[in-house]
Amino acid sequence: MDALSKIFDDIHLARSEYIYLNVYHPHRLSYSHEPSMLAYVILHGQAALNFEDSEDIVILQQGDLVLLPSAKAHHLSCPAQDQFTSSTEINSYFQSHAQQNIDFGIEQQQRSFILAIRSKMDIQMARPLIASLPDYLHTRHILSDSAPEWLQIGLQFLAVETQETRPGRDRILDHLVSILLIECVRDYILNAPHASSWLNALSHPELSSALATIHDQPEQNWTVESLAEQCHMSRSKFAQLFTQVVGETPLAYLQQHRMRLAARYLSENILSVQQIAHRVGYSSETAFSQSFKKQFELTPSQYRQQHQEYRKE
């Protein structure tokens, strides 16, 4: 499996939900940050997207897709040019009104009709990807014949699955949303001259093999030499190139990935600490616990307990 595919396996995009927002002008919607990926497709009308921590405004026209990899807190104003002092938060609608059309504002002729799609993700495992992407990825005119072929096909499948209740629909939606995100990221890597070093490493002809190996077999006793062999490179050349492109040494990257993976296992509350230690490449539970506490400032048991208490709230 290639590096980018393994990354998306790791982040566990799942539980995809969607709603249709029928927004009569003028009205503003808001979304509070949650560990998820969010996408809007402007099916009719227009809207303006702005994040709470920025004054920049993204104008969205009919036929546009905007993907928010980390679903930062933001506002969606309809129409784009109006000023608003209040807004309606839509977070809860994904569960209370799942798969439904929802009206906002006072009914009149001018309106915007928007498909909103949300997928949950493993925020720890997604951290490197989220940190490497911009706050939003904007694709224009996705409903036209000039849109990328992958997007046209994906949206056709999405339209069918959202309009019909058929066996396996939830799983298909999760796969479609994953494909949507993967393709948007691939386009971003290809077209963005200043894409992060980590993203570029995922498609690097030599380094991508080492990244895929680390994510596929984190329990192995990897050394710089053995990782270099995966890339058919000398130890010194590999170490220098990896550090130059990724921004940290191979073993430092391996360590960070192991700790994120351990955090996932602890939050799932299925395996013992000793079992988790072995799964992430530690023969000693004590050494694992020390490394984990250094990373998260909590022991593995404290982290697990804190996560379970958070789930109960």
N, C-alpha and C positions, 0 to 999 in steps of 0.2 A: 504494500500500500504506500502511495506517495505521501510526502510530508503534509501537504495541505489537507488531504483526505483524513489523515490520522488526527490532525488538529481538530477537525470538525467532529470526528468520532468522540474525541475527548471532552468537548464542551457540552455534549448531550442536549442539543436543541430538541425540545419535546413540548407536549401539551399545547400545540398551536391552537389559538383561538382567533376568531374574527368577528367583527361587527360592521354594519354599514351605518355611516354617520350622514344623516340628512339634515344639513345645517342651513336654516333659513337666515338670510342676511338681515341685519348684521348680528353676528354672534361669535364668541370666542370660546374655544375648548382648551383645556389644560390637561397635562399628564404629569404625575409625580413619578420620580425615578423609582424603578423596580429592577431587580436583576433579570432582565429580559432583552430580547431583540424586538424592535417595533418597525413596522412598515406602513406607509400610507400610499394608496393609489388614488389619484384624483380622477374620478370617473366623470364628473361634471362640475363646471364652475372653476373657481380658483381659491387659493388659500395662501396665507403667509405663515411660515414657521419661524419661531424665534425661541432660543434657549434662555432659561432664567439667568444664566451667568454670562450672557453676551448680548450686545446691542445689535448684532448682525441679524438681518432678516433674509430668509430664503423664500423667494416667490415661487409658488407652485401653480402651474397651469393645468388645464384639463389634459389628461393623458400622461401626466408625470408620475414617477415613482420616487419616493424618498425613503431610504432605509436608515434607521437609527440603530447602529450596532449595540450600543449600551443603553438605549432608551433613557437618555438624560432628561431631566425635568424640562418641559417646554410648553409653549402655547401654540395653538393653531387658530389663526384669525380668518374669518370669512365675512366680507371680502378682504382682500389683502391690504387695501389702503386705509381701512377704518382704524380708529383708536378706541381702545376698550379699557374700562376700569374694573371689570369683573369677568369671571369665566366659569365654565362648567367643567368639573373634573370628570374624566371618562374612565379612569382606572377600573372602577368597580363594574362598569357596564360589560366588560369582557366576560364576566361570570354571570351577572344578573340578567343580561340581555344577549347572551351568546348566540351568534348566527342570526341576529335579528336586525331589522331596520329601526333606527332610533331617530326621532325627530327632535331638533333643538331650535329654539327661537319661535317667533310668531309666524305662522304660515303666510307666505306671500310668494310672488313669482320668482324673485331672485334667490337662488340657493346654490349650495355646493353639496355634491354627493360624493362621499369618500369611503373607500374600503380600508379598514384598519385591521392589521394582522399582528398578533403578538405571539411570541414563542418564549418559553422559559429556557434558561440555560444554567449551566454550572458556572457560577461567577468566578470561582477560584481558577478553574481550568481555562476559562476564557480570558483571563487577565492579560496574557501577552498579546492575544489577538486584538482585544478591545483597546489596549494601550497603543497599538500600532495603527489603528484606523482613525479617521477623522470622526467628528460627532455625527456626521450624516454623509450618505452617498446618494447623490441626486442623478437620476436617469430621466431624461426628457423624452416626451413623445413615445411612450412605450406602447400605445395603442395604435400607432401608425405602422404602415408597411415598412418604414425605414428602421424600425426597432430591431435590435439583435434577434436572430432567429430563436436562440435559446429562451429569450424572454417571451416572445410571442407564444411559443409552445407551452412554456410553463404557466402563463396566464390563462391559456385555453384550458389546460388541465385544472387549474385552480377554480376557474369559473364553473366548470362541470361539477367539481367536488363540493363547492359551496352551495350549489343550487339543488343537489340531489342527496338524499340520505341513502347511502349504499354501504354494504359491509366493508369494514376496513378503512372507512373514510378518515378517521382520526390519524391513523398511521400514515396514510397517503399525504394528508395535509402536512404532517411533520416533515416528511421527505421533500415535499414541494418547497416548503419554507427553507429547508436546509440547502436545496439546490439554488434557490433564489439568492441566499446569502453567499454561497460559494461562488456563484457566477459574478455577483457584484464585487466581491473581493478580488477575483481573478481580473476583472476589467480594471479595477483600481490599480492593481499591481502593474498591469501592462501600460496603463495610460498616465499614471501619476509619476512625474519625473522625480518627485521627492518622497516616494513611498519609503517607509521606515526600513532600516537595515534588516530587521527580523523578518519582515514580509518578503523582502528580496531574497533572503536566505532560503525561504520555502521553495522557491523555484530555481535556486542556484544549481547549475549542472553537477556540481561536486558536493556542496554542503548539504543539499536536501536529503541525501542518503543518510547522513549522520543524524539529522533532525528526526527523520522517520524512524530510525533505529532507536533513538532515545525514547521516543513516544510509544513505540511498539513494544519494547522490552526494557522497561526501566529497572526491572529486578536484577538484570545481569550486572556482573562486576566489570563495568566498562572502565577502560583507561583511555588516555589520549591516544596511545598506540592502537588499541583495538578499534576505536572510533575512526581513526585515520585509515585503517585497513578497509572499513566499510566504504570509504570514498576513494580507495585506490591512490592514496597520497602518502607522502612521507610524514612522519610525526611532526617535524618542525614546520613544514609548509602548511599542514592541516591546522595546527594550533594557531599559527599566525593569521591564516585566512579566516578561520572561524571567529577569532577575537575581533578582527578588523570588520567583518560583515555583520555579525550578530551583536557585537558590543560587549560581550563578556566571554570568558574562557569556556571551553567545552565542558569541563567538570563543574564549573559554577552554574552553567545552564542546566546540566543534568541534575544538580542538587536542587535547584529551584523547581524543576518539574516534579521531582520525587516528592517534595514537600507539598506542592499543590495537590498531587494525587493522594497523598496521605490524608490531607484535609478532607477530600471527598469521601474516602473510606470511613473516616471518623464520623462525618455527618450522616452517613448511611446507617451507622450503628448496627452493623451486622458482624464484622470481624473483630477479633480481639486486637489489642495494641501489638502484641507479639506477631500475630498473623499479618497485620498491616506493615510492620517493620520488614518482614521477609518479602512482602509484595513490592516494596519500594527499594529493595537492594541492601537491606541491613541485616546482618547476622546477629547483631546485638540489639536487644530492645532498649538497653540503657543508652547506647550511642544514638539510636534513632530518636529517643525522647529528648536527648540533649540538643540534637540538631533541630528538631521540631520546635522546641521552646525558643531557641535562638531566632528562628524565623517568625514565629507567631506570638512570642512572649507569653505563651500558655503551654502547659504540659499537654500531651495528647488527651489525657483524661479530662482535663479542664476544658479543652476545646470541644470535646464531644458533649460534655454536660452543658456548656454554654449554648451549643447549637440545638440541643434537644429542648432547652428552656425557651429558646427563640421560637422554635416550631409550635410550642404550646400557646404562645401569646396570640 
